[in-house]
Amino acid sequence: MKKRIILSFLVLLLLEGFSQEKKKLELKFKPLKFNITEDGSQWVRFILWNQVQMNSSNLDSEARFTLKPNIRRSRLLLLGQVTKNMFTYIHLGVNNVNTSSIGGSSGSDGTQYFLHDAAIEYKFSEAFAVGGGLHYWNGMARLASWAGLTSMTYDIPNPVIFVPGLNTTDQFARHVGLYVKGKINKLEYRVAFNDPSLTGARENITNLAENNAVYGAWDYHDKGRTIIAGNIKYNFLGAEGNLLPYVVGTYLGKKKTLSASFGFFNHANGVLTLNNNANPVLIGDDTATIVSKTSTDDVFNYSLDVNYDTPLGNQGGALTAYGAYLSYDYGENGSSLSGATGTAFYGHLGYLIPKTKLQPYVAYQKRNWDDDTFVGSQRSGSTTNLGANYYFVGHNLKLTFEYLKSNFDAGQDVSQLRLQLHMFL
């Protein structure tokens, strides 16, 4: 408790220091946007983005208390409206640069800098646009296309329940494929047709049993080569932009919106099942032998969610509220890196205090997986996040302090103190 009080005091000192510095020099952020036609209909924009963190060790463990610095994200996003109808974007960057984990979403010894998005899109009308490449137009709920630039919470909800194919069929939640999207009055839609073969983080094939499906059938069978993911959203109040896939986490009182959506992730023939438990898959089996011993089954995940964002009063107050129900089916006792067969609930609530730049928030998720033996980082249980944002200059420059607590049904619980400075141009 004493350590938590000390860290909280340090946060307050940082806030005061930044506040005094801001009085000396008022910060202003102007978009790095350059017109390539006189009327401004064609343009190029650059977004530079850094998130630097200081995270504590697990407070629930008996290990000594430590603080570890981490560059959570360092990114460059280039956008280009190259003709009236044609749009392109490229997103480059790195995640989790620290003393023990470099590169990728969970760290690797390979190249740090990698491609997040690269897509080209043609817009026929407001109701219909088609694009393709390495893209982020995901289906499962609003936060499947979470945006770090405007997030209300410290980070993407973790465990990462909103991205069914995380690093199993995609690259850090991005698939290679084609997508269509559009707006029809108050209705918005997106549908993507993706190749699942981008990465190779699969469950060990020898774990197959009659009551244990394994996600990764496309590595062996001539099936499971396409994922179809989509989302249909209805805007009861207000409207939101859909130029980019990244959704706004909180509008900070600048907009009033109320929407609900249905999302899905369908991977036909995506999981392997064993034909005969007495004839298991062995380590030395070749592909033809594995195919003869196994059959395929479908993966179908879906979500229902509601998002509400509104100004409150005339003193700068605002409310942000979100709730989602998610259902996963990876076959009997099946799983991916982001979850397992079963259900999950997630919700968050934030309040921007009037006449201040302070926004306290709470987030909660509950995971109920059918497989009690699933003990990965996404194992069943609950996670609570209590935090606050201090907005020096809106989302362009903000400081976030958060306490995270995860109670797992199996394995050690986790609690952590986390501090993040976020800036983008």
Secondary structure, DSSP 8 states (H G I E B T S, - for coil): -HHHHHHHHHHHHHHHHHHHHHHHS------EEEESSTTSSSEEEEEEEEEEEEEE--TTSSS---EEEEEEEEEEEEEEE-SSSEEEEEEEEEEEESSS-BSTTT-BSS-S-EEEEEEEEEEEETTEEEEEEEE----SSGGGGB-GGG-SSSSS-SS-TT-TTTTTTSBTTBEEEEEEEEEETTEEEEEEEEES-S------GGG-BTTB-EE-GGGTSS----EEEEEEEEEEES----SSS-B-S--TTS--EEEEEEEEEEEEEEEEEES-TTS---TT--HHHHHHHEEEEEEEEEEEEEEEEEEETTTTEEEEEEEEEEEE--STT-EETTEESEEEEEEEEEEE-TTSSEEEEEEEEEEEES-TT--STT-SEEEEEEEEEEEEEGGGEEEEEEEEEEEESSS--EEEEEEEEEEE-
